[in-house]
Structures are given as structure tokens and as C-alpha cells.
């Protein structure tokens, strides 16, 4: 998260993620949930912060009426994440392991698998069968080879957004996604999947404390920072508790090296956190600049006189070059 937020905001988000996990456990207790399936990447790294790890164990310990079935993912694949005395925290290995609850069998296996993963999965057709895997469908998970194996629900981890589909005539699959978006590459509603084995049904439950939203807004023709902000305000729809990023694009008629900072300040009272990236291109009067006795003028004259640059490309070269001279760098 440090790459998306400042240090203070990143630390605040970590606390919010722990709080949302705790809220989910309270929801599970109220709804009489028997099992919570964690399909991998509970932690971001194989060596998580001790505080996060201890919080997880304490949360499991505080909910003895719920079994936590934890299948490690690619981000947390080295440690076992088991602890003495936590009888309700159950883990998996690199071969199919099954846990049973009434008429329900839950099978899980961590990748890479230690044998023929598909041939070795044996589900009783008379029971309700859940399979748990962590990976990418079409990559290390072959949905085709999981069909017709009496799976009623395939719980998948790895993709950080919710998606679901039919596995075969009997079963379905779903990625639950993550509980909270942690950066601007994890936008939109986040939550968990609630599975009712008695009714053979499941639903996505939006549950994030804060929703992260990304807006790309064209502010072409704007003559000032406030006019650009007015475009953003008109086009970006978000709630008070949302975390937002705005990417400004298009061609504007002014130069302001604090454009992004100013618009972020304008937006901040209306949302939980605002980040703005300025990717606009500045319109320039090329003929006026070419007459300047300056580095800018010399640059424009050089480009205009360069026969190796196609005429249709010269304007863009000049715009990018003037932008680089003004800001010290430019994103291509």
C-alpha cells in the first residue's frame, strides 16, 4: 500500500483492513456461519508483520464456534500459519485434504500439487462437495478437468475482485476477491461470498469499509485549475467514505505545476482520501514560442526545421518537449 498512499494513510488502511476482517467475523457469528474458507493470501508476504499475524490468531481464537479453513496462496506460501491450541484453525497441504461438516465435504489443495490434482479428487456424489484452490483459471487451474467431479461449489482465491460462473450442470465457481481494496489497482466493491449449502446457493456480500474508485477525466480546453476541477466534480461520482484517484488527461490551455495538488485539495473534503495524477498536455502557441530567445524557442525551431520528423508528428514532439522543459520530466 505504501506505493499508493503516503505512510500515514497506508498505516491507516492496514488498520481498516483488520477492522473489516473483525466485522466479517461478527457478521458470521450473527448469521450462524459454521465455516470460513480463506482461499489464500490472508497475508501479503511470507513473513507478515507480527502484529498482523497475532491479530489473525487472536481473531480465530475469539470465535471458537467457527472453523477457519486456511489454504495458503502464492503470497503466504512458506509459513504454516497454524498455532498450538487453535483447534478451529485448519490448514491444507499439497495433496487433497478433506474436512466434513454434516452432509458437507470441503476439499482443499495448495499449488503446486504433489501429484495429479484432477485425477486424485474423489467427491461422493451423494454429499455436498466444496473444493478450494488458489490460482488462475486458464493457467494453473484447469476448470475443464474439474467438471463432472461432483463439485457443488469451487471456492477460488488469487484474483482480488469478485467473479463467478457455472462449472458444470451441477456446480458453480467463484472468486470472492478481497475484503478491502488496498490500492488503486483494486477498485470497486469488495467483500466476501456467503454460501448456503442447505439451499445450494451463494451470493456476494459487499462489505468494504471504504471503496476505492479510479476516474480518468478529460479536461481538454480548461483555462484554469478551477475549471479543470469543475469538470472533475461534474464527472466523478463517489461517496463521502470513498478513497478516490483522479487521472487528468486531455489538452489544457495553461500550465500549473500544482494542478494535481490543488484539485486533490479541492476534492479532499468530499471523500475519505483523494489522489490526483496530472497527465494532461499543455496547448502552446507554437508560432509565439518559436520567436522566443529562450531554450523553449530554440527547441521549437529545431523541431520545426528537422526534416527527419514527419510534419504530422512535429506538434506532438513539441508539446511533449515543452511539457518536459516545464516539469523536468514527462510520461509518454
Order of alpha helices (4+ residues) and beta strands (2+ residues): alpha-beta-alpha-beta-beta-beta-beta-beta-alpha-beta-beta-beta-beta-beta-beta-alpha-beta-beta-alpha-beta-beta-alpha-alpha-alpha
